[in-house]
Amino acid sequence: MPYLIVILIVVFIIFSLRYNWWRIPQSNKKVRVLMYHSISEHIGKEKHNKWRVKPKDFDKQMKWFSENNWNSFTISELVKLDNIPEKSFVITFDDGFEDNYTNAFPILKKYGFKATIYLVPNQKTNHWEEKNTSVISNLLDNEQILEMQDSSLVEFGSHTLSHVNLSKINDEQLALELEKSKIDVENITKKECEAFAYPYGKFDSKIVEFTKKAGYKNATVVKRGLFSHGDDILAIKRIGILGTESFFDFILKITRIRNKL
């Protein structure tokens, strides 16, 4: 019997280290801004599967928000609210993968949820990742973008012209990446492009200033955290949702922001 107790204690400790169930739940008055990339099936043991959330898992996550009466906004809607309702969340997708249309969009329509998609405009594939992945994926085409926009569920923002690390280019290139991509998105959507996401989450005070000067009204980063009224809207923190984690991980991230140490 003592051995069983010891085993149970060890299992409990291991479980508590892996899953941070013991963290104090965060207030539902703070907004969860979620960061997704691809909504697709996994490809073998490809390392980028962590950025691929399976459609059935995405549906399960959206169902949880729906059943628990959460309020959905685009990022640009959120930052304009004078009073943010409790249980508010924002879905964001980086890069503009084609599967955001084929797999994610039907699920968004199913639950009536909104999303912001950050485009690398006029690019057909995520070729900037060719050195890091064995699989190059298609991006949204203009027809798909317009159909999603016409639904009033999807806002389109910019993710630069070439998905470049903005901290590694000169000021002239920085201005071009920010300004030209904004114009290109607007030429596709025929609407003002207000939202921006820093590629790889790389930003500093100079990049933020250039982003503001280019005319963006809000911008998101990769740093983990919640959003509250009064926070810096050009450095909005997000919660990354990964395709290699369980639904329990997802719930811990939504309620406690961290799912593990």
Buried (B, 14 or more C-beta within 10 A) or exposed (E): EEEEEEEEEEEEEEEEEEBBEEEEEBEBEBBBBBBBBBBBBBBEEEEBBBBBBBBEBBBBBBEBBBEEEBBBBBBBBBBEEEEBEEBBBBBBBBBBBBBBBBBBBEBBEEBEBBBBBBBBBBBEBBBBBEEEBEBEBBBBEEEBBBEBBEEEBBBBBBBBBBBBEBBEBEEEBBBBBBBBBBBBBBEBBEEEBBBBBBBBBBBEEEBBEBBBEBBBBBBBBBEEBBBEEEBEBBBBBBBBBBBEBEEEBBBBBBBBBBBEE
